[in-house]
Amino acid sequence: MPAKNTFDPNGPANENSGIFGLPYTEKEAELILIPVPWDVTASYSTGSGKGPAAILEASTQVDLFLQDVPNAWEHKIFMVPVPEDMRKQSKKVRKVAEQYIDLLLYNPALAAAAEGKELLTVVNSACHEMNTWVYTQAKKYIKAKKKVALIGGDHSTPLGIIQALAETGSFSILHIDAHCDLRKAYEDFTYSHASIMYNALKIKNVKNIVQVGIRDWCQEEQDIIAKSKGRVKAYFDENLKNEQYDGKSWSKLCDEMIKDLDQRVYISFDIDGLDPKLCPNTGTPVPGGLEYHQALMLMKKVVASGRKIVGFDVVEVAPGKDDEWDANVGARLIYQMANQMLVSGKKVTSKKK
């Protein structure tokens, strides 16, 4: 890596530099990004397992100036090398998952028999091991007084980091997504990408979940929200759009959503929470969603409110075969989120009278 005293934030990225072309090492980093190349339980299209590597490559094209974060490039951000053994394991176990899904769809009796149960055990055990690895990595860096965030992979991957952060105290989850992800063991997979928020609700120190951009959910999830006694609050995309069409500003809507958040906030950002023109290759795209700068305004208002971002993830970024658009959007989103996290809790915007 280039030495800090010779680093030019205006120049091209050095080939030996880290994510975003930054010169910082793991030891000196303030924020550690943990890549998890895992998409075993994808229920529609795969590809998010390639997300971390694609984001790393695309990140070198991100300009480092941010108009609201002075000298943002001085924030010491480091991405851990993508674990190649996990990527290989993901591809291997994905084949087993596909076998089980086929049985479930076309031969449910066999899926419920010994053969199906054996396949299911392989998948659930492998996903448990992945989550344990994420938890261990996050715990290690938290113990070293570093901030942590995760780059997926599918949306099953952040459970371990949420568990590790929950040991430091309670917080809200700001969940930006097209889907509620409140399904119980979707397709019988305990750690399904569609079950991450269901599993997060089991963690005592997850105070509540505020969901934004939801536009594709099932009756089971609607029932969970209704029975949660306010622990899950969903701001459905159609309702948000209708309020804007009726004249309410996005800024005011953001203020309303933020009121539901605890002082400490974890942000879980599924890229399909954005309009699919920004993530056309993601696994389960849905019409509608947030514009890029709508998402930024929401997160920046969280910080301006005086709340502290304790961690975040960006998941479901799947690079296209012929372009890096999804990865480019994902990399820029992560750079913004990382810097907002690192300034959060340090500044408070006074309320207008």
C-alpha positions in Angstrom: 0.0 0.0 0.0 1.2 3.6 -0.6 2.4 5.5 2.5 -0.1 7.8 4.0 2.1 10.8 3.6 2.4 10.2 -0.1 -1.3 9.3 -0.7 -3.1 11.6 -3.2 -6.9 11.5 -2.6 -7.3 13.2 -6.0 -5.3 10.7 -8.0 -6.0 7.3 -9.4 -6.1 4.3 -7.1 -2.8 2.5 -6.5 -3.0 -1.1 -7.6 -1.8 -2.2 -4.2 -4.2 0.0 -2.3 -7.3 -1.1 -0.3 -11.0 -0.5 -0.9 -11.7 2.9 -2.4 -8.0 3.1 -3.1 -7.4 4.0 0.5 -3.9 3.4 2.0 -4.9 2.1 5.4 -4.1 -1.2 7.0 -6.2 -3.5 9.1 -4.3 -2.6 12.2 -4.8 1.1 11.9 -8.3 1.0 10.5 -11.2 2.6 12.4 -13.8 0.7 10.4 -13.5 -2.9 9.2 -15.6 -4.1 6.3 -16.2 -7.9 6.5 -16.9 -9.5 3.1 -19.2 -12.6 3.1 -19.4 -14.2 -0.4 -22.4 -16.4 0.4 -25.7 -16.9 -1.5 -26.7 -20.4 -0.7 -30.4 -19.8 0.0 -31.2 -17.5 -2.9 -34.8 -18.2 -3.9 -34.8 -16.6 -7.4 -31.5 -15.6 -8.9 -28.0 -16.2 -7.6 -25.0 -14.0 -8.0 -24.7 -12.0 -4.7 -21.9 -14.2 -3.6 -19.8 -12.4 -6.2 -20.8 -9.0 -4.7 -17.9 -8.4 -2.3 -15.2 -8.9 -4.9 -17.1 -6.9 -7.5 -17.6 -4.0 -5.0 -13.9 -4.0 -4.1 -13.0 -3.7 -7.8 -15.5 -1.0 -8.5 -14.6 0.9 -5.4 -11.3 2.2 -7.0 -13.4 4.4 -9.3 -15.2 6.1 -6.4 -14.1 9.8 -6.0 -13.3 10.4 -2.3 -14.7 13.9 -1.8 -18.0 14.2 0.1 -19.5 17.7 0.4 -20.9 17.1 3.9 -17.9 15.1 5.4 -14.7 17.2 5.4 -11.6 15.2 4.4 -13.7 12.0 4.2 -10.7 10.1 2.8 -8.9 10.5 6.1 -11.4 8.1 7.7 -9.5 4.8 8.0 -11.5 2.2 6.3 -10.2 -1.3 5.6 -11.9 -4.3 3.8 -10.7 -7.8 4.9 -9.7 -10.0 2.0 -12.6 -11.9 0.5 -12.4 -15.4 2.0 -11.9 -17.7 -1.1 -12.7 -20.8 0.9 -16.1 -19.5 1.8 -16.9 -18.6 -1.8 -16.1 -22.2 -2.8 -18.1 -23.6 0.0 -21.1 -21.4 -1.0 -21.0 -22.7 -4.5 -20.8 -26.3 -3.3 -23.7 -26.0 -0.8 -25.8 -24.0 -3.2 -26.0 -27.1 -5.4 -27.3 -29.0 -2.4 -29.9 -26.3 -1.7 -31.0 -26.4 -5.3 -31.5 -30.2 -5.0 -33.7 -29.7 -1.9 -35.7 -26.8 -3.5 -36.4 -29.1 -6.5 -37.7 -31.8 -4.2 -39.8 -29.3 -2.3 -41.4 -28.0 -5.5 -41.8 -31.2 -7.4 -41.7 -34.1 -4.9 -42.7 -32.8 -1.5 -43.1 -36.3 -0.1 -39.5 -37.1 -0.9 -38.4 -33.7 0.6 -40.0 -34.7 3.9 -38.4 -38.2 3.8 -34.8 -39.1 4.8 -33.2 -38.0 1.6 -34.7 -34.5 1.8 -33.9 -34.2 5.5 -30.3 -35.1 4.8 -30.0 -32.4 2.1 -31.7 -29.8 4.4 -29.4 -30.6 7.3 -26.3 -30.0 5.0 -27.6 -26.6 4.0 -28.7 -25.5 7.5 -25.5 -26.7 9.1 -23.4 -24.8 6.5 -25.3 -21.6 6.9 -25.0 -21.9 10.7 -21.2 -22.3 10.3 -21.2 -19.2 8.0 -23.1 -17.1 10.6 -20.8 -18.4 13.4 -17.8 -17.3 11.3 -19.3 -13.8 10.8 -20.0 -13.5 14.5 -16.5 -14.5 15.4 -14.9 -12.1 13.0 -17.2 -9.2 14.2 -16.5 -10.0 17.8 -12.8 -10.0 17.3 -12.8 -6.6 15.7 -15.2 -5.1 18.3 -13.0 -6.4 21.0 -10.1 -4.6 19.3 -12.1 -1.3 19.6 -12.9 -1.2 15.9 -16.2 -0.4 14.2 -17.6 -3.2 11.9 -19.8 -3.5 8.8 -20.6 -6.3 6.4 -20.6 -6.6 2.7 -22.8 -9.5 1.4 -23.6 -12.0 -0.1 -27.2 -12.6 0.3 -29.3 -11.2 3.2 -28.8 -14.2 5.4 -25.2 -13.1 6.0 -25.5 -10.2 8.6 -27.0 -12.3 11.4 -23.7 -12.9 13.0 -22.6 -9.3 13.0 -26.0 -8.3 14.5 -25.6 -10.9 17.2 -22.1 -9.6 18.0 -23.2 -5.9 18.2 -26.2 -6.9 20.4 -23.7 -7.9 23.0 -22.6 -4.3 23.3 -26.1 -3.0 24.1 -29.5 -2.5 22.5 -30.3 -0.8 19.2 -32.9 -0.4 16.5 -32.5 -1.8 13.0 -33.2 0.5 10.1 -34.0 -2.0 7.4 -34.1 -0.8 3.8 -35.5 -3.5 1.5 -38.1 -4.4 -1.1 -39.0 -7.4 1.2 -39.9 -7.8 4.9 -37.6 -10.8 5.3 -39.8 -11.9 8.2 -40.5 -15.4 6.8 -40.0 -18.3 9.2 -37.4 -20.7 7.7 -38.3 -19.9 4.1 -38.2 -23.0 1.9 -37.3 -24.8 5.2 -33.9 -23.0 5.4 -33.5 -21.7 9.0 -31.0 -19.0 7.8 -32.8 -18.1 4.6 -32.1 -14.7 3.1 -35.9 -14.2 3.4 -35.7 -14.9 7.2 -33.0 -12.5 8.4 -35.4 -10.1 10.2 -37.4 -13.0 11.6 -34.1 -14.3 13.1 -33.0 -10.8 14.2 -36.2 -10.5 16.3 -35.0 -13.4 18.4 -32.1 -11.2 19.7 -33.2 -9.5 22.9 -31.1 -6.3 22.3 -32.7 -5.7 19.0 -35.1 -3.1 20.3 -37.2 -2.7 17.2 -37.0 -2.9 13.4 -38.1 0.0 11.2 -38.6 -1.2 7.6 -38.5 1.2 4.6 -39.3 0.6 1.0 -41.2 -2.6 1.4 -43.3 -3.6 -1.6 -43.3 -7.4 -1.8 -44.5 -9.3 1.3 -46.7 -12.2 2.3 -49.6 -12.7 4.7 -47.4 -14.4 7.3 -45.1 -11.4 7.4 -48.1 -9.0 7.6 -49.4 -11.0 10.6 -46.0 -10.8 12.3 -45.9 -7.0 11.9 -49.5 -6.7 13.2 -48.8 -8.8 16.2 -45.4 -7.3 17.0 -46.8 -4.6 19.3 -44.8 -2.0 17.5 -41.5 -3.9 17.5 -41.7 -4.0 13.7 -42.8 -0.8 12.0 -43.1 -1.0 8.2 -43.2 2.0 5.9 -44.5 0.4 2.8 -43.2 1.9 -0.5 -46.7 2.4 -2.0 -47.8 4.4 1.1 -44.7 6.5 1.0 -45.1 7.2 -2.7 -48.8 8.1 -2.2 -47.9 10.6 0.6 -45.4 12.2 -1.6 -47.9 12.4 -4.5 -50.2 14.1 -2.1 -47.6 16.7 -1.3 -45.7 15.5 1.7 -41.9 16.0 1.3 -39.5 13.1 1.6 -37.6 15.1 4.2 -40.7 15.1 6.5 -41.3 11.4 5.9 -37.7 10.7 6.9 -38.2 12.7 10.1 -41.3 10.5 10.9 -39.4 7.3 10.3 -36.4 8.4 12.4 -38.7 9.1 15.4 -39.2 5.3 15.7 -35.5 4.6 16.0 -33.5 4.1 19.2 -30.5 6.3 19.9 -28.3 3.5 18.6 -29.0 2.3 15.1 -27.9 -0.6 12.9 -28.6 -0.2 9.2 -29.4 -3.3 7.1 -29.5 -2.3 3.4 -30.6 -4.8 0.8 -29.7 -3.2 -2.5 -33.1 -4.2 -3.9 -34.6 -1.5 -1.6 -33.5 0.8 -4.3 -35.3 1.3 -7.6 -34.2 -1.7 -9.8 -32.7 0.5 -12.4 -30.0 1.0 -9.8 -29.6 -2.8 -9.2 -30.9 -4.7 -12.2 -28.9 -7.8 -11.5 -30.0 -8.3 -7.9 -31.6 -11.6 -7.0 -35.2 -10.5 -6.4 -35.8 -7.1 -8.1 -39.3 -5.4 -7.5 -40.8 -2.4 -9.3 -40.7 0.8 -7.2 -38.2 1.5 -4.4 -36.0 4.4 -3.3 -33.9 6.6 -5.4 -30.3 6.7 -4.4 -30.4 10.2 -2.9 -33.6 9.4 -1.0 -31.7 6.6 0.7 -28.8 9.0 1.4 -31.1 11.7 2.9 -32.7 9.1 5.2 -29.3 8.0 6.5 -27.9 11.5 6.8 -30.9 12.6 8.7 -30.4 9.7 11.1 -26.9 11.1 11.8 -28.1 14.7 12.0 -30.6 13.7 14.6 -27.7 12.8 16.9 -28.2 9.1 16.7 -25.2 6.8 16.5 -24.8 4.2 13.7 -23.3 1.2 15.4 -22.9 -1.0 12.3 -24.3 -1.7 8.9 -24.5 -4.1 6.0 -25.0 -3.8 2.3 -26.2 -7.1 0.7 -27.6 -8.7 -2.4 -25.3 -6.8 -4.8 -25.0 -9.1 -7.8 -22.7 -8.0 -10.6 -23.9 -8.3 -14.2 -22.2 -10.5 -16.8 -21.3 -7.5 -19.0 -21.3 -4.5 -16.7 -20.4 -3.3 -13.2 -23.4 -1.1 -12.7 -24.7 -2.9 -9.6 -21.2 -3.0 -8.0 -20.7 0.7 -8.8 -23.9 1.7 -7.1 -23.0 -0.7 -4.2 -19.5 0.7 -3.8 -20.7 4.3 -3.7 -23.5 3.4 -1.2 -20.9 1.7 1.1 -18.5 4.7 0.9 -21.4 7.1 2.0 -22.6 4.7 4.7 -19.1 4.2 6.1 -18.4 7.9 6.4 -21.8 8.6 7.9 -21.2 5.9 10.4 -17.9 7.4 11.4 -19.2 10.9 12.0 -22.5 9.7 13.6 -23.0 10.5 17.3 -20.6 13.4 17.0 -22.9 16.1 15.7 -26.4 17.2 16.4 -28.6 19.4 14.2 -30.8 21.7 16.3 -34.5 21.4 15.7 -36.3 24.2 14.0 -38.9 26.0 16.1 
